Amino acid sequence: MADQPEAVAVKPNQFIGRQFDQVAFVVEELESAKERFGKMYGITSWNTWHNLADGQSNKVYRGTPGDYQFSCAYAYVGDLQVELCQHDGGRSVYKDWLDTRGPSLHHLAFRLDERAEYEAACAAFIAQGAPLAMGGEIEGAGVWAYFDTVDQLGCYTELYWSAPAVLAIFERMKRGEQVELAR
């Protein structure tokens, strides 16, 4: 993933809206947050993955190489993925958020069908004044980026593309299965 993809004459809304599929919250601690969210929304099955930045490449934080580490818990409410994000170290938009806003809604995410579509949507966000805040790539599995839409929308916007094997994992998680993160 390039730090600043070249701008193209594409508007984000040509991509966004078809597959809005995730709402994410930054939390201080995953276990207690899973319990609170589970009680509130009736979620009974969480997949928790630690040290998600391990092995990622092209890690970026606000235009500089990323040194972040984080863990996440994932669950589904229907087809909507609920993600709880825990800052574990380094500089990250999760830590920034906790320091300025506390635990709360952090981003909405949109999955793109093709890698080229992902790259074009990233360029379109940048062209519309939403800079890349943080991102990374998991070799052969996917690529993700948070764009700073906080001033415009009150939260970040994540764009991501996942390989078919990852999408199959998400389908298993929707069925309530526990899925180990393979590295």
C-alpha positions as CSV (number, residue, x, y, z in Angstrom):
1,M,0.0,0.0,0.0
2,A,1.4,3.3,-1.0
3,D,1.5,6.1,1.6
4,Q,-0.5,8.4,-0.7
5,P,-2.1,6.6,-3.7
6,E,-2.2,8.7,-6.8
7,A,-5.5,10.6,-7.1
8,V,-7.9,9.4,-9.8
9,A,-11.2,10.9,-11.0
10,V,-13.3,8.6,-8.8
11,K,-15.6,9.7,-6.0
12,P,-15.8,7.6,-2.9
13,N,-19.5,7.2,-3.1
14,Q,-19.0,5.1,-6.3
15,F,-17.5,2.4,-4.0
16,I,-19.0,3.1,-0.6
17,G,-22.5,2.0,0.4
18,R,-22.5,-1.3,-1.4
19,Q,-20.7,-3.2,1.4
20,F,-20.7,-1.2,4.6
21,D,-20.0,-4.0,6.9
22,Q,-18.3,-3.0,10.1
23,V,-18.8,-0.6,13.0
24,A,-15.8,-0.3,15.4
25,F,-15.2,1.0,18.8
26,V,-11.9,1.8,20.6
27,V,-11.9,0.3,24.1
28,E,-9.5,0.4,26.9
29,E,-9.6,-3.4,27.6
30,L,-11.1,-6.1,25.5
31,E,-12.5,-8.6,28.0
32,S,-14.6,-6.1,29.9
33,A,-15.7,-4.4,26.7
34,K,-16.8,-7.8,25.2
35,E,-18.9,-8.4,28.3
36,R,-20.6,-4.9,28.1
37,F,-21.2,-5.1,24.4
38,G,-22.4,-8.7,24.7
39,K,-25.0,-7.8,27.4
40,M,-26.2,-4.7,25.5
41,Y,-26.5,-6.3,22.0
42,G,-27.0,-10.0,22.9
43,I,-23.6,-11.0,21.4
44,T,-22.6,-14.4,22.6
45,S,-19.7,-15.3,20.3
46,W,-16.5,-13.2,20.0
47,N,-13.3,-14.0,18.2
48,T,-10.4,-12.2,19.9
49,W,-7.1,-11.8,18.0
50,H,-4.0,-10.4,19.8
51,N,-1.0,-8.6,18.3
52,L,-2.6,-8.1,14.9
53,A,0.2,-5.8,13.7
54,D,2.7,-8.6,14.0
55,G,4.0,-9.5,10.5
56,Q,2.1,-6.6,8.8
57,S,4.0,-4.7,6.1
58,N,3.6,-1.2,4.8
59,K,2.6,0.0,8.2
60,V,1.8,3.7,8.2
61,Y,0.9,6.2,10.9
62,R,0.1,9.8,9.7
63,G,2.7,9.7,6.9
64,T,5.4,8.0,8.8
65,P,6.4,4.3,9.3
66,G,4.0,2.7,11.7
67,D,5.1,1.2,15.0
68,Y,1.7,0.4,16.4
69,Q,0.4,-2.8,18.0
70,F,-3.2,-3.6,18.7
71,S,-5.6,-6.4,19.5
72,C,-9.2,-6.8,18.4
73,A,-12.4,-8.7,19.2
74,Y,-14.9,-9.5,16.4
75,A,-18.5,-10.4,16.5
76,Y,-21.5,-10.2,14.3
77,V,-24.9,-8.7,14.7
78,G,-26.6,-10.1,11.6
79,D,-24.3,-9.3,8.7
80,L,-22.7,-6.3,10.5
81,Q,-19.3,-7.0,12.0
82,V,-18.7,-5.3,15.4
83,E,-15.0,-4.7,16.1
84,L,-13.6,-3.7,19.4
85,C,-10.0,-2.3,19.1
86,Q,-7.5,-2.2,21.9
87,H,-4.3,-0.1,21.6
88,D,-1.3,-2.3,22.7
89,G,1.6,0.0,21.9
90,G,3.3,2.5,19.6
91,R,1.7,5.4,17.9
92,S,-1.8,4.7,16.7
93,V,-5.1,6.3,15.9
94,Y,-6.5,4.1,18.7
95,K,-4.2,5.8,21.3
96,D,-5.0,9.2,19.8
97,W,-8.7,8.5,20.2
98,L,-8.5,7.3,23.7
99,D,-6.4,10.3,24.7
100,T,-8.8,12.8,23.2
101,R,-12.3,11.1,23.3
102,G,-12.1,8.1,25.5
103,P,-13.5,4.7,24.6
104,S,-16.2,5.2,22.0
105,L,-17.3,4.7,18.4
106,H,-14.1,5.0,16.3
107,H,-14.7,4.1,12.7
108,L,-17.1,2.7,10.1
109,A,-15.6,0.3,7.6
110,F,-16.3,-0.6,4.0
111,R,-15.0,-3.7,2.3
112,L,-14.0,-3.4,-1.4
113,D,-14.4,-6.4,-3.7
114,E,-11.1,-6.0,-5.6
115,R,-7.6,-4.8,-4.7
116,A,-7.7,-2.3,-7.6
117,E,-11.1,-1.0,-6.4
118,Y,-9.6,-0.5,-2.9
119,E,-6.6,1.5,-4.3
120,A,-9.0,3.7,-6.3
121,A,-11.2,4.3,-3.3
122,C,-8.2,5.2,-1.2
123,A,-7.0,7.7,-3.8
124,A,-10.5,9.2,-4.0
125,F,-10.7,9.8,-0.2
126,I,-7.3,11.5,-0.3
127,A,-8.4,13.7,-3.3
128,Q,-11.5,14.8,-1.2
129,G,-9.4,15.9,1.7
130,A,-9.5,12.8,3.9
131,P,-5.8,11.9,4.5
132,L,-4.5,8.5,5.3
133,A,-4.2,8.3,9.1
134,M,-3.1,4.7,9.6
135,G,-2.9,1.5,7.6
136,G,-1.1,-1.7,6.8
137,E,-1.0,-4.9,4.8
138,I,-1.1,-8.5,5.7
139,E,0.8,-10.4,3.0
140,G,-1.6,-12.5,0.9
141,A,-4.6,-11.7,3.2
142,G,-5.5,-8.1,2.8
143,V,-4.9,-4.4,3.1
144,W,-6.6,-1.8,5.2
145,A,-6.5,2.0,5.8
146,Y,-8.1,4.5,8.1
147,F,-8.9,7.8,6.5
148,D,-9.3,10.9,8.7
149,T,-12.9,11.8,8.2
150,V,-13.3,12.9,11.9
151,D,-13.9,16.6,11.2
152,Q,-16.4,15.8,8.5
153,L,-18.2,12.8,10.0
154,G,-17.2,12.5,13.7
155,C,-15.2,9.2,13.1
156,Y,-12.6,7.6,10.9
157,T,-13.5,5.7,7.7
158,E,-11.8,2.4,7.1
159,L,-11.4,0.9,3.6
160,Y,-10.2,-2.6,3.3
161,W,-9.8,-5.5,0.9
162,S,-9.6,-9.1,2.1
163,A,-8.5,-12.2,0.2
164,P,-11.1,-14.9,-0.3
165,A,-9.6,-17.0,2.5
166,V,-10.2,-14.2,4.9
167,L,-13.8,-13.7,3.7
168,A,-14.3,-17.4,4.4
169,I,-13.1,-16.9,8.0
170,F,-15.6,-14.0,8.4
171,E,-18.4,-16.3,7.2
172,R,-17.4,-18.8,9.8
173,M,-17.4,-16.1,12.5
174,K,-20.9,-15.0,11.4
175,R,-22.1,-18.6,12.2
176,G,-20.6,-18.2,15.7
177,E,-17.5,-20.4,15.1
178,Q,-14.3,-19.7,17.0
179,V,-11.6,-19.1,14.4
180,E,-7.9,-19.0,15.3
181,L,-5.8,-16.4,13.6
182,A,-3.3,-18.2,11.4
183,R,0.0,-16.5,10.8
